[in-house]
Amino acid sequence: MRGMETNFADRLSTAAKAKQNRLKRASALDPTKDPKFAERQESRRAARAAKGARIAERKAAKEAEEARIAAKEAAKEARIATEKAAEEETRRVAKEAQKARDKVVADKLVAEESERATERAAIYAERKAKRKAKKRRR
């Protein structure tokens, strides 16, 4: 086995040859030298660009939908506010009309009461006059 003994220089040269072989193998497998590599890279770039476009399109569609929903909600709130204002105005007008009717009825009652009081006063005055006339006759 004496022939198998290796010295330091032999080990260094063996390591250098192994390293060279690895470099040759790696450069032979280098994808940039493959003619289809550029096509694959270009198709990957195109796929990434298409994916980015689809994402942007979905985002724009989502924003448009959110804007449409917000506009619909704003229109609904405006309609509700308008209906509420109209309802309040109707209640106010009805309340004023009721007040006016109540005032007319109250005025009518006051007038009737005043008329009855005047009639009562006339009746009392007539009775008093009759009594006075009766006293004078005696």
C-alpha positions as CSV (number, residue, x, y, z in Angstrom):
1,M,0.0,0.0,0.0
2,R,2.9,2.1,-0.1
3,G,1.9,3.3,-3.6
4,M,-1.3,4.7,-2.2
5,E,0.4,7.2,0.0
6,T,-0.3,10.7,-1.2
7,N,1.5,13.8,-0.1
8,F,0.1,17.3,0.4
9,A,0.8,18.4,-3.2
10,D,-1.1,15.4,-4.6
11,R,-4.1,16.2,-2.4
12,L,-4.1,19.8,-3.5
13,S,-4.0,19.0,-7.2
14,T,-6.8,16.4,-6.7
15,A,-8.9,19.0,-4.9
16,A,-8.2,21.5,-7.7
17,K,-9.2,19.0,-10.4
18,A,-12.4,18.2,-8.5
19,K,-13.2,21.9,-8.2
20,Q,-12.6,22.4,-12.0
21,N,-14.9,19.4,-12.8
22,R,-17.7,20.9,-10.6
23,L,-17.3,24.2,-12.3
24,K,-17.5,22.6,-15.8
25,R,-20.5,20.6,-14.7
26,A,-22.2,23.7,-13.3
27,S,-21.4,25.8,-16.3
28,A,-22.8,23.1,-18.6
29,L,-26.0,23.1,-16.6
30,D,-26.2,26.9,-16.6
31,P,-29.8,27.8,-17.6
32,T,-28.7,31.0,-19.3
33,K,-27.0,28.9,-22.0
34,D,-30.3,27.0,-22.7
35,P,-32.0,28.4,-25.7
36,K,-35.5,27.9,-24.2
37,F,-34.4,29.6,-21.0
38,A,-35.1,33.1,-22.4
39,E,-38.5,32.0,-23.7
40,R,-39.4,30.6,-20.2
41,Q,-38.2,33.8,-18.5
42,E,-40.2,35.9,-21.0
43,S,-43.3,33.8,-20.4
44,R,-42.9,34.1,-16.6
45,R,-42.5,37.9,-17.0
46,A,-45.7,38.0,-19.1
47,A,-47.5,35.9,-16.6
48,R,-46.4,38.2,-13.8
49,A,-47.6,41.2,-15.8
50,A,-50.9,39.6,-16.6
51,K,-51.4,38.6,-12.9
52,G,-50.6,42.2,-11.9
53,A,-53.1,43.5,-14.4
54,R,-55.8,41.1,-13.1
55,I,-55.1,42.1,-9.5
56,A,-55.4,45.8,-10.5
57,E,-58.6,45.1,-12.4
58,R,-60.1,43.3,-9.5
59,K,-59.0,46.1,-7.1
60,A,-60.6,48.7,-9.5
61,A,-63.8,46.7,-9.7
62,K,-63.9,46.3,-5.9
63,E,-63.4,50.1,-5.5
64,A,-66.1,50.8,-8.1
65,E,-68.5,48.5,-6.3
66,E,-67.7,50.1,-2.9
67,A,-68.3,53.5,-4.5
68,R,-71.6,52.3,-6.0
69,I,-72.7,50.9,-2.6
70,A,-71.7,54.1,-0.8
71,A,-73.6,56.2,-3.4
72,K,-76.6,53.9,-2.9
73,E,-76.4,54.3,0.9
74,A,-76.1,58.1,0.5
75,A,-79.1,58.2,-1.7
76,K,-81.1,56.0,0.7
77,E,-80.1,58.2,3.7
78,A,-81.0,61.3,1.7
79,R,-84.4,59.7,0.8
80,I,-85.0,58.8,4.4
81,A,-84.1,62.3,5.5
82,T,-86.4,63.9,2.9
83,E,-89.2,61.6,4.0
84,K,-88.6,62.4,7.6
85,A,-88.6,66.1,6.9
86,A,-91.8,65.8,4.9
87,E,-93.4,63.8,7.7
88,E,-92.4,66.4,10.3
89,E,-93.7,69.2,8.1
90,T,-97.0,67.3,7.7
91,R,-97.3,66.8,11.4
92,R,-96.5,70.5,12.0
93,V,-99.2,71.6,9.5
94,A,-101.7,69.1,11.0
95,K,-100.9,70.5,14.5
96,E,-101.4,74.1,13.3
97,A,-104.6,73.1,11.6
98,Q,-105.8,71.4,14.8
99,K,-104.9,74.5,16.8
100,A,-106.8,76.7,14.4
101,R,-109.9,74.4,14.6
102,D,-109.6,74.4,18.4
103,K,-109.4,78.2,18.4
104,V,-112.5,78.4,16.2
105,V,-114.4,76.0,18.4
106,A,-113.2,77.9,21.6
107,D,-114.2,81.2,20.0
108,K,-117.6,79.8,19.1
109,L,-118.1,78.4,22.7
110,V,-117.1,81.8,24.1
111,A,-119.5,83.6,21.8
112,E,-122.3,81.2,22.7
113,E,-121.6,81.5,26.4
114,S,-121.5,85.3,26.0
115,E,-124.8,85.2,24.2
116,R,-126.4,83.0,26.9
117,A,-125.1,85.3,29.5
118,T,-126.6,88.3,27.7
119,E,-129.9,86.4,27.4
120,R,-129.8,85.6,31.1
121,A,-129.0,89.2,31.9
122,A,-132.0,90.3,29.8
123,I,-134.3,87.8,31.5
124,Y,-133.1,89.0,34.9
125,A,-133.5,92.6,33.9
126,E,-137.0,91.8,32.6
127,R,-138.0,90.1,35.9
128,K,-136.6,93.0,37.9
129,A,-138.5,95.5,35.8
130,K,-141.7,93.5,36.3
131,R,-141.2,93.4,40.0
132,K,-140.5,97.1,40.1
133,A,-143.6,97.8,38.1
134,K,-145.6,95.6,40.4
135,K,-144.3,97.5,43.4
136,R,-145.3,100.8,41.9
137,R,-148.8,99.7,41.3
138,R,-149.4,98.9,44.9
